[in-house]
């Protein structure tokens, strides 16, 4: 457990003993394909460090269409930040797309560690800053990049998603139809 969580919690200010304390606050959790980590309307009380598998977050738009908002894979964190830290109902669903092995930490244990270990506090700020950066990049990309460019970036940065997620979820994440995604994939095969 220590090695896998160390990848997630890497920060130069965390000592070996502090990392061990952080890791001990986590509990192993297994989700089967199709299980929900969190459903819309529930208040999050934990977050999950994904060790194996793939999780999808999604919402329903005003027409009732299922729209993928994110994917969380190996060595990433499945969290609804707003629900967890503001203790309000989630507006998203978080569902296991594959069998998943995770480690969970509840809000109370997180808060104790966050306020007592300076390096953990700094890790949290760095993690949140990176998440905001990635969200901004994705938002701008949805406006300025072609669907083909967005697909290529996803292929390069997150190959696990393309290997394990159904095409309809990838298409909705990219903001395109299944048909457009099929066309892009065929064109890319011709380029090779």
N, C-alpha and C positions, 0 to 999 in steps of 0.2 A: 504494500500500500504506500509506503513512504516514498518510493521512487516515482510512482505514477503521479502522486499529488505534488511532489517537488517540481515536476515539469510545469504544472499549472501555477504554483505559487512561487516561482523563481523571482527573487528580488535580492539585490546585493546587501540590503540591510538586515535580512533575515539570517539568524544564526542557525546552526544545525539543531540545537536544542529547541529553538523557537519553532522551527519547521516541524519538529517531532510533536510539539504541543499542539500545533495547528492540525496536523494530520490525525492525532488522537481524538480530536473533537468531531471527526467525520465518522459516519456509519455506512457500511456497504448496503446498497440497495440494488435490486435487479428488477428490470422492467422487461416484460415480454413485448414482442412486436404488437403494436396496437394499443398498449396501455397508455394511460394519460399520466403525465407527471403533474400536470395542473390543467384544470378546465376553466373556461370563461365563467366568471361569477364567483370562483373560489378565491380566498385570500391566501397568498403564498406564505408559508411559514418556514421554508427551507429553500436552499438552492442545491443544484446537483453538479458535481464534477463528473463529466462523462469520461469513462476509461475505455469503454468499448461500445460501439454502436453509433446510431444516428438518430437524433431527435429533430422534429420539425415543430416550429411555432406557426400558428395560422389564425386568421380571423375570417369572418364572413362579411362581405361587402354589403352595401345597401340593397343589392339585388339578390342576396343570398348565395353569391358565389364564394367558394372556398378559395382564399388567397393566402399563399405561403408568405410569411413575413421573415422567416429565418430558418437556418439549419444549424444544429449544434452537434459537432462530432467529437472524435477522440481528443482528449486533453483540452476540451473547452467547457465552458460553464453554461448550464441551462438555468436561466434565471429570469424572472419577471421583476426587474428592479423596482418598478413603481409599486406593484402589488406588495412586494416583500418589505420595502423600507417605509412605505406610507400606510401599510396594512389596509389596503383597499382591494375590492374585488378585481381580479384580472380581466382584461378585455381580450386576451388571447388564450388559445389552447396550446399546450405543449404535449406532443404525442410521440411515443417511440415508433420510429419507422422500421427499426430492426430490434432484435433482442439487444438490450443495453445493460452494461454493468456500470454503476455509478457509485460515487460516495456523496452522501448528503450531509449538510451541516445546517442546523436550525438557526433561526434568527437570534435567539437568546445567546447561544454559544458563540455565534459569529460576533455579536456586539461586545461580549466580554473580551474576546481575543483582539478585536479591532481597536478597542480602547486601552488595552493593556500592553500590546506589543507594537512598538513604534514601526518596525519593519513591515508588519502586517497592515498597519494603517497606510503606510507609503505604497505598499503593493496595491491596496484597494484603490487608492487614488490613481495610480498609474494604469491599472486595469480599466477603471471607469473612463479615464481620458482616452485610452485606446479604443474603447467601445464607441465613444462619441465621435472619434475621428473616423472609424469605419462606417458608422451610420451616415455621417456627412458625405463621405466618399460615395457611398451607395446612392444616397439621395441625388447627388449631382450627376452620377453616372446614369441614373434612370432618365435624366433630362438631356444630357449632352452626348451620350454614347449610343451607338446603334445596338440593336439586339444581338447582332453577331459579335460585337466587341464585348458586350456584357457576358455572353456565353463563353468566349475565349478566356476572359479573366477568371470566371468561375472554374473553368477547366484547369487553368494553371494554378490558381490559389487553393482550390478545394476539390481535388479529384475524388475524394471520398463521396461527396454529394452526387457526382455524376455516376459513380459506381453503385450506389445504394438507394438513391431516391427515385421514385417513379417519375417518368417524364412529365406528367401533368403537374406535379408539384414544382418541378424545376421551371417549367414554363410560367406558372403563375408567379414564382419568385422573380423571374426575369421580366415580368410584365408583358408577356406575349402569349399567343395561343399555342396550343399543342401543334397545330399545323405549321406555324412559323418556326417553331423549334425543330420540327422534323426537317424542314427545308434548310435551316442553318446547318444542322448536323450533316445532311447530304452534301452541301456545298463544301464543308470543311474536309470531308472525306476525299472529295475530288482534288482539293489543294495539296493533299499529301502525296 
